[in-house]
Amino acid sequence: MAADGVDMIVEVSPAANAAIDAAVIGRHGCVAVYANAGGEDLTLPVRDLMVVNARWQFVLLYTAPALAKTTAVEDIGTAVASGAIRVGQDAGLPLHHYPLEQTGDAHSAVEGGAIGKVLIDVVP
């Protein structure tokens, strides 16, 4: 429960979730959008978001600065190693590993709706 709203929302379907995002975002909160399931146009309740000084940040990893990506990978690795971010079956996020030679199978798993994260291991 977040009585004062949430600080951060990671959004993959902004058009479908704009109303709920606006309803739960806390003061000075941020909605980080990195996907757009379906490509719909996005309409935001401007006044409601302005009142709490919410920020919408659109992220395209391909054009993010190299240093930002390197720092993010290091920070996430540290968070996973320390247990601050949990992954795997016990955390409800199964990991599906594929060797590089089976990239096609990994892609098929994603297209088939695999639950969890599909990973391609480039080093055995």
Sequence and secondary structure as in RCSB ss.txt:
>XXXX:A:sequence
MAADGVDMIVEVSPAANAAIDAAVIGRHGCVAVYANAGGEDLTLPVRDLMVVNARWQFVLLYTAPALAKTTAVED
IGTAVASGAIRVGQDAGLPLHHYPLEQTGDAHSAVEGGAIGKVLIDVVP
>XXXX:A:secstr
  TT EEEEEES HHHHHHHHHHHEEEEEEEEE   TT       HHHHHHTT EEEE  GGGS HHHHHHHHHH
HHHHHHHTSS  BGGGTB EEEEEGGGHHHHHHHHHTT SSEEEEES  
